[in-house]
């Protein structure tokens, strides 16, 4: 699915556990895989992620890994980061947050007596595209600060062609940069699911953090600009003042086409929060809101129907509301959209039936402006789409009907 979404090669290797190794223990397969990867690719770092299979069996992978590293001198020059992320625990946001936390624990040194540099750590949420990450890096740099992104997809999965074959991931944040995160002056965390990682980093290094639940929308981007201006000790650059003015004008132009329109959104909590809040700010009605898991800030969603569920639950919400003018979700929502003749704006993960998903940018003043134009143009093309649609629908509800605040 990663390859289909990003349309790039992803360097992954499986331990190929079978029935016997599952029963007797899979440490030998893990050891063989680590040695094989080290021999072939000579990576500086390897991420080791557990699965539901090993977690259900009760495999002590962390303990096994210590033994593997101790008895294999071939692995001495490679850092192995273990992350427990079974399939049955949470969703994409859960695993992403655990992976970032594992890297912080394994790679970032503790607090140092050295003076902090003009460096800003950025913990990028899973709802951010490589285009979003690149845009945020540029914003931080324009304030004269050095950004260290964790993780950084902008130089790795942004769709560029390397000059030569590389057996490991391209670009991204280097191991040396991650080890220097303890000398930053500030940490920026993007997405509520990155709060735990930011707290872990603060506890280890003493570096304060600022959490942004989204970086799309006028108010959210204003907060980012104020934060960076205070950290850098300089005023907001003129280019961003102009971009802000353009966004305000786009909001004035676009709100005529959003006001009163029925919009349904489905996705990870941070994705849902970002899109639902923007559309509501422009006057739209959120008639469907489905999240993959509970998150505290979703209690403030501008929707009374937010639930934990799946696309069938989203379809139920749309039908109960009498239709929708627009669906915002990943490519899997295309079936609902085509069945009821509702336009679909593809966003989030995965988007495998359109090009350029990795380059979609909705962050900052400019990204928000362009998103308003994109969504607004769809609504203009379908002035009264979806209303009055037939309400016949087979009874089904697979998600938890609990309100998504959790």
Secondary structure as GFF3:
##gff-version 3
##sequence-region A 1 406
A	DSSP	alpha_helix	2	6	.	.	.	ID=ss1
A	DSSP	alpha_helix	19	24	.	.	.	ID=ss2
A	DSSP	alpha_helix	27	41	.	.	.	ID=ss3
A	DSSP	beta_strand	45	49	.	.	.	ID=ss4
A	DSSP	alpha_helix	52	57	.	.	.	ID=ss5
A	DSSP	alpha_helix	61	71	.	.	.	ID=ss6
A	DSSP	three_ten_helix	73	75	.	.	.	ID=ss7
A	DSSP	beta_strand	79	83	.	.	.	ID=ss8
A	DSSP	alpha_helix	92	107	.	.	.	ID=ss9
A	DSSP	beta_strand	119	123	.	.	.	ID=ss10
A	DSSP	alpha_helix	130	142	.	.	.	ID=ss11
A	DSSP	beta_strand	146	150	.	.	.	ID=ss12
A	DSSP	alpha_helix	175	179	.	.	.	ID=ss13
A	DSSP	three_ten_helix	181	183	.	.	.	ID=ss14
A	DSSP	beta_strand	186	190	.	.	.	ID=ss15
A	DSSP	three_ten_helix	192	194	.	.	.	ID=ss16
A	DSSP	alpha_helix	195	205	.	.	.	ID=ss17
A	DSSP	beta_strand	209	212	.	.	.	ID=ss18
A	DSSP	alpha_helix	218	232	.	.	.	ID=ss19
A	DSSP	alpha_helix	238	258	.	.	.	ID=ss20
A	DSSP	beta_strand	262	267	.	.	.	ID=ss21
A	DSSP	alpha_helix	269	281	.	.	.	ID=ss22
A	DSSP	beta_strand	285	291	.	.	.	ID=ss23
A	DSSP	three_ten_helix	296	300	.	.	.	ID=ss24
A	DSSP	beta_strand	307	308	.	.	.	ID=ss25
A	DSSP	alpha_helix	311	320	.	.	.	ID=ss26
A	DSSP	beta_strand	326	329	.	.	.	ID=ss27
A	DSSP	three_ten_helix	331	333	.	.	.	ID=ss28
A	DSSP	alpha_helix	334	340	.	.	.	ID=ss29
A	DSSP	beta_strand	344	346	.	.	.	ID=ss30
A	DSSP	three_ten_helix	357	359	.	.	.	ID=ss31
A	DSSP	alpha_helix	364	381	.	.	.	ID=ss32
###
